[in-house]
Amino acid sequence: RNIAIINPAYKVFNKIKELKKGSKILIQSQDKEYVYVVFNIQLVDAEKTIVNFTSGKNMVTLSTCNSFGEKQERYIVEANLFSSLNLPVK
């Protein structure tokens, strides 16, 4: 059975395995752009790892399954907030 995926956002993590320490991650909201700098990357066993999303720090944590390898693996990327800027009003 074929499933049509209409939302191209499913590709958002396709290049996660290319990130390295020092890589920048850009995230945009409606009026701001946030720049994060990667400080930690792990490929872990999904059954044995718990990701802490409540560090209290200005950071972002990305976690996704390893669709490029073993389905039991997860990529975890942590990045600290580096800067933010206001976007032009549209």
Secondary structure, 3 states (H helix, E strand, C coil): CCCCCCCHHHHCCCCHHHCCCCCEEEEECCCEEEEEEEEEEEEEECCCCCCCCCCCCCEEEEEEECCCCCCCEEEEEEEEEEEEEECCCC
